[in-house]
Structures are given as structure tokens and as C-alpha cells.
Amino acid sequence: MSTARGTAHFDFSGCVAVVTGGAQGIGRAICDAFANSGATAVSWDLTDEPVVSDRRAGYRVDVSKPDTIAHATRATLERFGRIDLLVNNAGFAGPTEPLEHTDPDMWARVIDVNLLGVYHTCRSVVPVMRSAGVGRIVNIASLAGKEGTPNASAYSAAKAGVIALTKSLGKELARSGVLVNAIAPAAIETPLLQQMSAEHVQTMIAKSPLARLGTVDEVASLVLWLCSAASTFNTGAIFDLSGGRATY
């Protein structure tokens, strides 16, 4: 039996796609995929310099600080006039350790970036999309938010919150023309894994029926599909990207 192989091609010409945490890892791959598909890819990241070209832009943003998001929203609209697509990807894993050993400030920081960052960004961009009557939001959650990963209580709790936020916002915007979905990846090979112990990463790999890490391009491919005209009846949904690991 032969298996079809190939890459899906999407046309996002004329669209402006904002990706938080777009300077590296998954976010960089998503920005590249959007730009290669005709969109203007705008990265909002801690490490971004305010660089603007016809197809790429970067604004310095800390998603835990709403004033930086408001500034980037204004700058993006002033330069490009629209925000069609939003991918909430910015993330911070924090240390891998038992809950009782976790510093409260560190626990709060993980929640601030991974959960409140999604809230702050959506709060700034949703009015733009609602006014336009069209838009797509994709939140990068995690399988940790569904399963609860040992020794990652803050990250698991934050990503569970992202899943619930996605379901809630998807229902709120269901008749507005704005669709909201999330992706729950298992372990993806990114610099974020460097924040975790090698033992913790190996445990995640061992749980995968495909016995490997996912790739950033595999995440980007699913993001583009959810943002495309091929996906029109999905909102408030969570899409697993787990190599067969997810069980519900």
C-alpha cells in the first residue's frame, strides 16, 4: 500500500499574521510558514527589535505586560492596517521540580506568561477582529494541560487554563466571524526543552507511540490549516499533536 506524501499549500496573500514568541522555536517556524504562504508575518517577542519590511516585522513584547501588547497592536495596525490572524505561542516552562519545592514567584511567572499572556493578547486583538468581522486565533496549549505533567504543576495549570480559555472565547465569538482554536502538542524539539531536565524530556519521548519528539514544522502546518479557508467549522476546539500519546 502506498502512502501519499507532500506538503499542503495555502495562500495567505494580503493577510497579516501576528505570532507571539515568534523569534525562535515553534513561533519562528510559524512566522516562516506564514511568510512563505504570502502573509505578512509579525513577531511579538521579548527578543524582537522593531524591524519592519513588506513581509516581516518584529516588535518587542512581554506578553505578561499589557502595555507592551497595546503598543505592538497600535504599531502593527499603523503599519499594516489590519490583524487577520493571531497565534498565541509565547511560552515559559520554568524549572522541573515538585510543587512544594517551586518558588512562588517562579510559579506565578509561568502562569503570567503562558496563561495571562494569552488573555492580555486576545483582549488587545479581539476588538480589531470583531470590528473587521473576520479573524482566526490559534492558541498553543500543551498536552500537559490535559494530562497534568508531574513536576510541572505551574506549566500544566497554565496550559489547562489556555484550553478552557479557548473553549470559552470560541463560544463568545462564534457568530462574529472570528474562529478560536488551540493545539495541544506533546514534546516538540525546541529551545524550550532546554529549560527541562534531560530525564524529564526522555520520559515524554518514552510516552509517545511514535517514540520521537515532534517538529516545529509539524506544529506550523497545523496552525496554517486552522487559519486557512480549509477550516471553517471548527471553533473552541483543541487539536492534539502528540504522536499518538493523547488518549482523550
Buried (B, 14 or more C-beta within 10 A) or exposed (E): EEEEEEEEEBEBEEBBBBBBBBBBBBBBBBBBBBBBBEBBBBBBBBEBEEEBEEEBBBBBBBBBBBEBBBBBBEBBBEEBEBBBBBBBBBBBBBBBBEEEEBEEEBBBBBBBBBBBBBBBBBEBBBEBBBEBEEBBBBBBBBBBBBBBBEBBBBBBBBBBBBBBBBBEBBEBBEEBEBBBBBBBBBBBBBEBBEBBEEEBBEBBBEBBEEEEBBBBEBBBBBBBBBBBEEBEEBBBBBBBBBBEBBEE
